[in-house]
Amino acid sequence: MGERLEQLTCWVGDRLGRRDFEIAPASADASFRRYFRVRHGGDSLIVMDAPPAREDCRPYIAVARALFDLGLNVPEVLEADLEQGFLLLSDLGSRMYLSELNEETAERLYGDALGALLTLQACGPADETALPPYDRALLRREMELFREWYLGKHLGIALDAQANSLLDRAFEVLENSALEQPRVCVHRDYHSRNLMVTTRNNPGILDFQDAVVGPVTYDLVSLLRDCYIAWPRAQVEEWALGYRDLAIQSGVLREEHEAPFLRWFDLMGVQRHLKATGIFARLNYRDHKPNYLPDIPRTMGYVLDVSGRYPELQELHGFLMRVVEPRLREEGS
């Protein structure tokens, strides 16, 4: 047993007041956090290991409490040790949306997820004194991951001044579209690996600690144009527009937002999937986590599809078709 795991095990024993428990890995994510499932008697809990030098537990605790108070199904923080970076949480189970989604279950599971999202957007914290803003600087930093880690590191492309200018123009289009949208509480990773199927108050919602105040379509596109599972475009647009109508009825959106909504949704997806592609490449090269590389064809497929349908992204589309699409075909062959 490693020293860190030994410390965690002792801490859990002290908090439970007992030593007769089992502890086993539950999951890991793309950060430095790890999760373990603790079984004692007939009960099950989750313990988060977030090394303080790498992760700050305070945003997780604050957002968890805010969402729990809204009635959303998030883990309850039962015990916290910020100095060591340990949290003891209620257990939402192991039935991940990704493993349960299919043509028969999609309407029900997405219906539940969209209902929870509406609660988050209508009632969640949207004050930039409570959550960081999803501002132009953050939007740009995220897209720069694509330029640095995917184009530069993964594909080995040395971009010339013309290519860099082209990317700058495309990034500005995407930033402007994001910033003109109504601003709400944004989970920021609202997708099938962070949603759990639960018997009550479905879905269970995980990995919300990076929440911000930002564009209304961000979480919607994370859910419906998921990095890990894809659906036909017509179906995705039907779900998205259905959500738009509910959001108007609930006051999250106004009637004048009806016309630009699908464009906002599409361009927000391009921003997110450029970011995700860069992150997946960085996880491989910096963090030695290659398991996300097979998801890049899906994220880049979204970008290629959407950029080809908007005149303001034609430069980007042409560049990607020349430089990226042949490599995707080569790597997929």
Backbone torsions as a table, in degrees:
resi	resn	phi	psi	omega
1	MET	NA	129.1	178.9
2	GLY	-68.0	161.2	-176.5
3	GLU	-61.6	-41.4	-179.2
4	ARG	-63.6	-45.1	179.9
5	LEU	-66.6	-35.1	176.9
6	GLU	-63.9	-42.2	177.1
7	GLN	-61.7	-44.6	-179.5
8	LEU	-62.3	-43.3	-178.7
9	THR	-63.3	-42.3	177.4
10	CYS	-63.6	-40.3	-179.4
11	TRP	-64.5	-44.1	178.4
12	VAL	-61.2	-44.1	179.0
13	GLY	-59.2	-41.1	178.6
14	ASP	-64.8	-40.6	-177.6
15	ARG	-70.7	-36.8	179.9
16	LEU	-80.1	-19.8	-176.5
17	GLY	70.1	28.0	-179.5
18	ARG	-158.4	160.6	-179.1
19	ARG	-115.2	-8.1	-176.9
20	ASP	-89.4	70.2	176.6
21	PHE	-136.0	160.2	176.0
22	GLU	-110.1	141.1	178.0
23	ILE	-130.8	132.3	-177.4
24	ALA	-147.6	152.8	177.9
25	PRO	-56.1	134.8	175.8
26	ALA	-103.6	-47.1	177.9
27	SER	-171.5	166.0	170.3
28	ALA	-130.6	160.8	177.3
29	ASP	-127.4	-168.1	-174.6
30	ALA	-77.2	-4.0	177.3
31	SER	-98.4	-160.5	178.1
32	PHE	-93.5	5.5	178.4
33	ARG	-78.3	147.9	171.7
34	ARG	-129.8	154.2	-179.1
35	TYR	-127.7	139.3	178.7
36	PHE	-127.2	144.6	176.3
37	ARG	-98.0	130.4	-178.9
38	VAL	-111.6	120.8	177.9
39	ARG	-112.6	128.3	177.8
40	HIS	-144.1	123.3	-172.6
41	GLY	62.1	-129.7	176.9
42	GLY	-99.4	7.8	-175.3
43	ASP	-100.1	159.5	178.1
44	SER	-138.6	133.4	177.7
45	LEU	-130.9	166.7	175.5
46	ILE	-117.7	137.0	173.0
47	VAL	-116.5	129.0	177.5
48	MET	-95.5	132.1	174.7
49	ASP	-108.9	107.7	-178.2
50	ALA	-125.9	91.4	-176.3
51	PRO	-52.2	124.1	-173.9
52	PRO	-58.3	-29.0	179.1
53	ALA	-69.9	-18.7	-176.0
54	ARG	-112.9	-32.4	-172.7
55	GLU	-133.9	145.5	176.5
56	ASP	-110.3	117.6	-177.4
57	CYS	-76.5	-16.0	-172.7
58	ARG	-62.2	-42.8	176.2
59	PRO	-60.7	-37.6	178.8
60	TYR	-60.1	-47.4	-177.7
61	ILE	-62.7	-45.3	-177.0
62	ALA	-63.9	-46.7	-178.5
63	VAL	-69.5	-39.2	178.6
64	ALA	-57.2	-44.5	-179.1
65	ARG	-66.7	-40.5	-179.6
66	ALA	-64.1	-44.3	-178.7
67	LEU	-72.6	-36.0	176.6
68	PHE	-60.9	-40.2	179.7
69	ASP	-66.9	-22.3	176.3
70	LEU	-79.8	-7.9	-176.0
71	GLY	89.5	6.6	176.7
72	LEU	-76.5	151.7	-173.2
73	ASN	-88.8	80.9	177.5
74	VAL	-113.9	159.4	177.9
75	PRO	-61.2	137.1	175.1
76	GLU	-83.8	131.4	178.0
77	VAL	-80.8	110.7	-175.7
78	LEU	-92.0	-37.6	179.2
79	GLU	-146.8	149.0	179.6
80	ALA	-143.2	138.3	173.8
81	ASP	-131.9	92.3	-175.5
82	LEU	-67.5	-31.1	-178.5
83	GLU	-64.8	-40.1	179.1
84	GLN	-92.7	-18.0	-179.5
85	GLY	81.6	38.5	178.9
86	PHE	-118.1	136.7	173.0
87	LEU	-129.1	137.9	173.2
88	LEU	-105.1	124.7	-169.7
89	LEU	-127.4	156.0	169.0
90	SER	-67.8	155.8	-172.7
91	ASP	-103.7	121.4	178.5
92	LEU	-92.7	8.8	175.7
93	GLY	91.2	-171.7	-173.3
94	SER	-124.4	13.9	-178.7
95	ARG	-91.2	84.4	-178.2
96	MET	-68.9	140.0	176.7
97	TYR	-50.9	-42.0	-174.5
98	LEU	-56.8	-38.6	-177.6
99	SER	-82.4	-12.3	-175.5
100	GLU	-109.1	-11.8	-179.1
101	LEU	-75.4	129.7	171.3
102	ASN	-155.6	-177.7	-175.7
103	GLU	-62.4	-28.7	-179.4
104	GLU	-80.0	-32.3	-174.5
105	THR	-98.5	-14.5	-168.7
106	ALA	-59.0	-45.2	-176.9
107	GLU	-61.3	-43.5	-178.7
108	ARG	-69.7	-47.2	-176.4
109	LEU	-67.8	-42.7	177.3
110	TYR	-69.4	-33.5	176.0
111	GLY	-59.0	-44.7	177.8
112	ASP	-64.3	-43.1	-178.2
113	ALA	-66.2	-37.9	178.7
114	LEU	-70.0	-34.8	175.4
115	GLY	-63.7	-43.5	177.7
116	ALA	-65.0	-38.4	178.5
117	LEU	-63.8	-38.8	178.4
118	LEU	-62.7	-40.8	175.7
119	THR	-61.3	-44.7	179.4
120	LEU	-59.2	-44.5	-175.9
121	GLN	-76.5	-33.7	-178.1
122	ALA	-79.3	-32.3	-171.2
123	CYS	-122.9	-12.4	-175.0
124	GLY	-71.3	164.4	179.9
125	PRO	-62.7	123.7	-179.5
126	ALA	-127.1	23.5	-179.6
127	ASP	-101.0	126.7	-177.1
128	GLU	-71.1	-4.1	169.7
129	THR	-82.3	-18.7	179.7
130	ALA	-97.0	-35.2	-179.4
131	LEU	-131.6	151.4	177.6
132	PRO	-64.7	151.7	177.2
133	PRO	-82.1	142.6	171.2
134	TYR	-86.3	81.3	-171.4
135	ASP	-97.9	-178.0	-177.0
136	ARG	-60.1	-39.5	-178.2
137	ALA	-63.1	-42.4	179.8
138	LEU	-69.4	-42.4	176.4
139	LEU	-57.0	-43.3	-179.5
140	ARG	-69.2	-42.4	178.8
141	ARG	-57.9	-39.1	-179.8
142	GLU	-65.2	-44.3	-179.1
143	MET	-70.2	-27.6	177.2
144	GLU	-63.8	-22.1	175.3
145	LEU	-61.3	-34.5	177.8
146	PHE	-65.4	-46.1	-179.0
147	ARG	-63.7	-46.3	-173.8
148	GLU	-76.5	-51.4	-168.0
149	TRP	-91.8	-34.1	-179.9
150	TYR	-88.5	-57.1	-179.1
151	LEU	-67.3	-47.8	-175.4
152	GLY	-75.6	-56.5	-173.7
153	LYS	-80.0	-49.0	-174.0
154	HIS	-76.0	-47.8	-178.9
155	LEU	-89.0	-13.7	178.6
156	GLY	67.4	32.6	-177.8
157	ILE	-91.6	125.7	173.4
158	ALA	-92.1	103.6	-174.4
159	LEU	-74.3	133.9	175.5
160	ASP	-87.8	179.4	-175.7
161	ALA	-62.1	-37.4	-179.2
162	GLN	-65.1	-44.8	-179.9
163	ALA	-65.6	-41.5	178.7
164	ASN	-63.3	-40.7	178.1
165	SER	-64.8	-40.0	177.8
166	LEU	-60.4	-45.4	178.2
167	LEU	-64.5	-40.4	178.3
168	ASP	-59.0	-43.1	-179.6
169	ARG	-65.2	-42.9	179.2
170	ALA	-64.6	-43.0	179.6
171	PHE	-60.4	-38.4	-179.6
172	GLU	-66.3	-39.8	176.1
173	VAL	-58.2	-45.4	-178.0
174	LEU	-68.1	-39.6	176.9
175	GLU	-62.8	-45.7	-177.9
176	ASN	-62.0	-40.7	178.9
177	SER	-63.7	-42.3	179.6
178	ALA	-65.1	-41.1	-173.5
179	LEU	-77.3	-16.4	178.7
180	GLU	-86.7	-4.7	-177.6
181	GLN	-82.1	154.3	170.0
182	PRO	-55.2	146.3	-174.4
183	ARG	-106.5	133.7	-176.7
184	VAL	-139.5	177.1	171.4
185	CYS	-70.2	125.4	-177.0
186	VAL	-114.5	119.4	176.5
187	HIS	-60.8	-48.7	172.9
188	ARG	92.9	-9.7	172.9
189	ASP	-146.7	49.5	-173.2
190	TYR	-87.5	82.5	-175.3
191	HIS	-144.3	-176.6	-166.9
192	SER	-68.9	-15.5	176.3
193	ARG	-90.3	-11.2	-179.9
194	ASN	-113.3	7.7	175.8
195	LEU	-116.2	133.1	-178.3
196	MET	-112.9	140.5	174.9
197	VAL	-79.8	122.4	-179.0
198	THR	-126.6	153.1	-177.9
199	THR	-74.2	-25.3	177.7
200	ARG	-125.1	141.0	174.7
201	ASN	54.1	45.7	178.1
202	ASN	-65.2	141.5	0.9
203	PRO	-94.6	161.0	164.4
204	GLY	-76.1	138.6	-173.2
205	ILE	-118.5	126.1	-177.7
206	LEU	-119.5	169.5	165.6
207	ASP	58.4	48.9	-174.6
208	PHE	-104.0	6.7	-170.5
209	GLN	-68.3	-16.5	179.3
210	ASP	-96.1	21.5	-178.0
211	ALA	-57.6	146.6	-179.4
212	VAL	-140.7	175.0	170.1
213	VAL	-101.3	117.1	-174.1
214	GLY	-162.6	-157.7	-168.9
215	PRO	-63.9	140.5	-175.4
216	VAL	-64.9	-25.3	-177.1
217	THR	-90.7	-4.4	-171.0
218	TYR	-62.8	-53.9	-178.7
219	ASP	-67.0	-31.9	179.2
220	LEU	-63.9	-43.7	-180.0
221	VAL	-72.9	-30.6	174.8
222	SER	-60.7	-39.3	-178.1
223	LEU	-75.7	-47.4	-170.0
224	LEU	-90.1	-27.6	170.5
225	ARG	-112.9	65.9	-172.9
226	ASP	-66.5	142.2	176.9
227	CYS	-67.3	-15.5	-169.8
228	TYR	-117.9	-8.5	176.6
229	ILE	-153.6	137.1	-175.3
230	ALA	-118.3	147.6	178.1
231	TRP	-126.8	158.5	178.6
232	PRO	-56.6	143.4	-175.9
233	ARG	-57.3	-41.9	-178.7
234	ALA	-61.1	-38.6	179.2
235	GLN	-68.0	-42.6	179.1
236	VAL	-61.1	-44.9	-179.9
237	GLU	-65.3	-36.4	177.1
238	GLU	-62.8	-45.9	177.9
239	TRP	-62.6	-43.6	-177.1
240	ALA	-63.6	-43.8	-179.2
241	LEU	-71.4	-31.6	173.6
242	GLY	-63.5	-40.6	177.1
243	TYR	-66.0	-40.5	177.5
244	ARG	-55.0	-45.1	-178.6
245	ASP	-63.8	-42.1	176.8
246	LEU	-63.6	-39.0	-179.8
247	ALA	-66.4	-34.8	175.4
248	ILE	-66.9	-45.3	179.2
249	GLN	-61.5	-31.9	-176.4
250	SER	-89.5	-5.0	179.4
251	GLY	87.3	1.3	175.7
252	VAL	-68.3	-38.0	176.5
253	LEU	-119.3	161.8	173.6
254	ARG	-110.0	167.2	-175.5
255	GLU	-61.1	-31.3	179.9
256	GLU	-70.2	-11.5	177.3
257	HIS	-85.4	-6.9	-175.4
258	GLU	-62.4	-46.1	-174.6
259	ALA	-66.6	-47.3	-176.5
260	PRO	-82.4	0.0	-168.7
261	PHE	-61.5	-46.5	-176.3
262	LEU	-67.3	-35.2	174.8
263	ARG	-64.3	-44.5	176.1
264	TRP	-55.5	-46.6	-178.4
265	PHE	-60.2	-47.6	-178.1
266	ASP	-63.6	-48.8	-176.2
267	LEU	-70.6	-32.0	174.5
268	MET	-62.6	-37.5	177.2
269	GLY	-64.0	-38.3	177.5
270	VAL	-62.4	-45.8	177.8
271	GLN	-57.6	-48.4	-176.6
272	ARG	-64.4	-39.1	-175.0
273	HIS	-80.3	-26.0	167.6
274	LEU	-63.2	-46.6	176.8
275	LYS	-57.7	-50.1	-176.7
276	ALA	-61.3	-40.8	179.0
277	THR	-61.0	-43.6	177.1
278	GLY	-63.6	-40.7	179.4
279	ILE	-64.7	-42.8	-179.2
280	PHE	-62.1	-39.1	177.2
281	ALA	-67.2	-41.8	179.4
282	ARG	-63.8	-40.2	178.1
283	LEU	-58.0	-36.7	179.2
284	ASN	-70.2	-51.1	-170.5
285	TYR	-83.8	-38.3	-177.6
286	ARG	-88.5	-41.6	-170.9
287	ASP	-105.8	1.0	177.0
288	HIS	57.6	42.7	176.9
289	LYS	-122.3	87.0	-174.5
290	PRO	-80.3	-4.8	-171.4
291	ASN	-67.5	-13.7	-179.3
292	TYR	-90.0	-12.6	-178.4
293	LEU	-58.7	-37.7	179.1
294	PRO	-65.1	-12.5	178.2
295	ASP	-85.9	-10.6	-177.6
296	ILE	-63.0	-41.7	177.2
297	PRO	-56.3	-32.3	178.2
298	ARG	-71.6	-47.5	-178.4
299	THR	-65.5	-41.4	178.6
300	MET	-71.8	-28.0	175.1
301	GLY	-62.2	-41.2	175.3
302	TYR	-60.3	-45.9	-177.5
303	VAL	-62.6	-45.1	-179.7
304	LEU	-63.2	-41.6	-179.2
305	ASP	-63.9	-52.2	-174.4
306	VAL	-70.8	-42.6	-177.7
307	SER	-62.3	-27.6	178.9
308	GLY	-74.8	-9.4	-176.3
309	ARG	-106.7	1.1	-177.9
310	TYR	-125.6	122.1	-178.4
311	PRO	-55.0	-37.4	-177.3
312	GLU	-70.4	-8.6	178.2
313	LEU	-114.9	14.3	-177.2
314	GLN	-65.3	-36.7	176.9
315	GLU	-60.6	-47.0	178.9
316	LEU	-61.5	-44.8	-179.4
317	HIS	-59.0	-46.8	179.9
318	GLY	-61.5	-42.7	177.9
319	PHE	-60.4	-47.2	-178.1
320	LEU	-66.4	-36.6	178.8
321	MET	-66.9	-34.1	179.2
322	ARG	-76.4	-41.3	-166.8
323	VAL	-102.0	-39.9	-171.5
324	VAL	-97.3	-45.6	-173.5
325	GLU	-57.3	-42.4	177.0
326	PRO	-61.4	-35.8	178.8
327	ARG	-69.3	-36.4	177.4
328	LEU	-63.0	-42.4	178.6
329	ARG	-65.5	-40.1	-179.7
330	GLU	-65.0	-44.3	-178.8
331	GLU	-71.3	-24.5	-179.3
332	GLY	-87.7	-9.0	-176.6
333	SER	-83.9	NA	NA
